[in-house]
């Protein structure tokens, strides 16, 4: 199959713009649809414009301290988003690496990394200055190291304690973050601005507070959050929790959840309007 059918970064940008324009003409869709697409579009634009704006780019997996990247002006490329988006038009993620004609990555490696390898091979992966990953029960994360050697891109792996919430583990994590900061300083030639890091962490923590509030609200019956809307709430944590746009999106969802819960609690109402304008999901039992 031709590699021309795999979306490039610029094509993803154009597609998102069309989708944003299209949902404005669909009043029946959830209010969160446009806001979600706007947030994702902004994320893609930052990656697409990174080179011309002189910004550093790091492709990364889950469990990364995105606050540290943001404080050092390093733009993150979440591999689980980018490895599936260009090949999502009618292709399953597990076959994407075959579609680009690349069979070098073993079949037992998860499809995100197989697609990542293939997209890099055909030049349709966002330009990356470094790879970042964290050790986990998923041993596939070492693929970042392998791909780094294959394509000549420096990589850095955070080690993790087996029991993550002990005093020993927290001290261990602090040292790992110091190692990461030293790596980023070496790669970028910049020093960490710890005052800015504090500000970024404060914004990120506000996002955590919003999601804790939403978690409590959605425990209600009827639930003020639709299943479709709840999936959109995962994006800020995965790719944008250090950005103000993520907090804005989540704050609006929290506000709509509160309003829907208030309406549902009124004696004259028997059902709730879902978060962001979506129908609510009724559950027979409380969580």
N, C-alpha and C positions, 0 to 999 in steps of 0.2 A: 504494500500500500504506500502511496506517495506521502512523503514527509510534509508536503504542502498542506495536507489536511489537518496537521497539528497546529493548534493556535499558538501564535507568538505572543509575547508580552503586549505589544502594541494592539494586536487583535483582541486580546482580552480587555484592554482598556476601551476599545471601540464598542465591544459587545456590552460592557457594563453601562456605557453611556446610553446605548439604545434601550437597554432594559429599564434604566431610570426614567427615560422619556416615556416609555410604554406604560409603566405602572401608573403614571399620572393620569392616564386616560382610562384607567380601570378603577372606578370608585368603589367597587365591591371588594377589592383586596384589602388586606389588613393595613392599617396605618403604618405598621412597622416595616412593611415591605420596602417602601421608598427609603426610609431612614436606614434600613439595613444595607440596601444597595449603595446608598450614598457613603456609608462608612467603609464598606468593602472597596468601593471605587476609589476613595481617598487613600486607602492602604495600597492599592495597586499603583496609583499615580506616584506615590512616594518612591516605590521601587523603580518604576519606569523612568522617573526623572533623576534618580540618584546619580548616575554618571555625569550628566550635564551640570548638576548642582554640586559636584565634587564631594559627594557623600560616600562613606564606606558602607558596604553591604555584607551581611552575614546570613548565609542560609543556616537554618537551625531546626531542631525538632522540638518535642514537648519538654516541659520541665526546665525551661530556661529562664533566668532572671532578666526578663525583658526591660526591667527598670534600669539595669546597668547599661544595657545597649542604648537605651534612649538617652541616658545622661551623657553618654560619650558620642552621641550623634552617629551611631551605627544603626542602619536600617535593617530590620530583620525580614528574612524571607522564610515563612513557615513552610516547611517541605510538604506537609500533608495537604496544604491548600494548593500549592503550585504543582505538585506532582500529579494531581488529579484533574485540575481545571483544563489544561490544554488538550487532554485526551478524553474529555467527558462527553464529547458529541457522538453518542452512539457506540462508544467503546467501553468495555469494562476496564477498571484499573488494573486487573490482574493480567490483561493482555496488552497493555500499553507498550511495554518494552518490546514485544514482538512486532508491534505495528511500526516501530521505528527501525526495525531490522537489526536489533542488537540483542545478542544472546550471550553476552559475556557475564552477566550477573546471574548467579545460581538461582534456581527456581525456588529454593526454600527461603530466600530473602523476600521480605514483604514487598508488595507491589509498589508502595510509595517510593522505595529506593530503586526498584527496577525501572520505574518510570523516570525518576530523577536522573539515573544513569543515561537512559536513552535520550531524554530531552537535552542533557548536556552534550551528548555525542552529536546531535544534529543542530546544536547552537540555539535551542529555543528555551533554555533555562535562564532566568535573570542573572546578569553578571554578578558574581559573588567574589568577594575579596577573602573570605574565610568561611569555614564550616564550624558550627558549634553544636555540641550534643552533650547529653548527660547519661551516665550509666543507669540502667534500669533492668527490670525483669525481661524486657524485650531486647534480646541480644542483637537485634538488627541495627541498633543505633551505631554500632561500630562501622556500619557501611559508610558513615560520614568520613571516617578515617581512611577507608579503602578508596572512596571516590576522591578524597583529597589527594592521595598519592597518585591516582590515575590521571587526574587533570591538573596536577601541580598547584593545588590550593591548600594553604595551611589550615590545619584543623586543631580544635581544642576540645577535650572531653572532661566534663565534671564528674568526679567520682562521688558515689553516694553511700551513706551508711545503710546497713541492712535494716536497722530500726531507726526511722527518720526523726522521731520526736523526743529522743533522750537528750540529756545535757551534753553528752559526748558527741552526738550527731550534730547538734546545733553548732558546737565549737568546730567540728569538722567542716560543716558547710561554710562557716565564716572563712576558714582558711582556703577552701576551694574557690570562694568568690574572690578572695584576694589574688589567687593564682589567675583567675579569669581576667580580672582587672589588669594585672601585669601583662597578660597576653595581649589584651586589647590596646594597652598603651604602647606596647612594642610594635604591633601591627599598624596602628594609626599615627604614631608619633605624637600623640596627645596625652595629657595627664587628666586623670579623673577630676572632675569638679564635684566635690562632695556636697557642697551646698545645693547644687542642682540635683544631685542624686536624692537628697532629702526631699526636695520638692516633688520629684517624680514619684518617689515611694509614697508620699502623702496622697497624691492623685490616685495611685494604684490601690491604696488601702481604702480610699473612698469607694472605689468600684467594688471592692470586697464587701463593704458595708451595705451597698445597694443590693448586691446579690443575696446577702443574708436576709435582708428585709423581704426581697421577692420570694425567697424560699419559704418564709413564714406565711406570706400571703397565699401562696399557691397550695398550702396545706388545707385551705378552706374548701368546703363543699357547698355550692358548686365552685369549681376552681376558676379564678379570674384570669387564668393564663391558658391560652390554647396550646395544643401540642406543637403546632407549626411555629408559633411565636417562641416557644421555649427553646427550640433548636437554634434560633437566631441569637439567643443569649450566650451561647457557647463561644461565639466568635470573639467578643472582646477579651476573654481570658486566654484564648489560644493564640491570638495574633496582635491584639492591640491594647492590652490592659494598661500599658504605660502611657497611652495617648489620651488626650482630653476628649477626642471624639468618642472613644469607647465609653467613658463616663457619661457623656451627654446622652448617648443612645440608651444606656442602662437606666439613667435617671428618668428619662421619659417613660420607659417601660414600667418602672417602679411607680411613677405617678399614675399611670393608667391602671395599673393593678390595684392601687389603693382606691381609685374611683370606682372601678368595677366591683371591688369587694364591698364598698359602702352601699352601692346600689343593690347588690345581692342581699345585703343584710337587712334592707328595709322590709317591713312586714308586707307591703303591697307588691313586692317583687318576688317572683319564684325562680328566676334564673339570672345569671350574670352575663353581661356583655364582656367578651374576652379582652384580655390585655391588648392594647394597640388596635382595638376595633375588631378583634377576631371573636368568633363564637367560643363560648367557654366549653371545657371538657368536663362532663359530669362523672364523678366517681361514686361508686356504690358504697365505698368505705373510706374513712379518713386514713391518710398515710400514717 
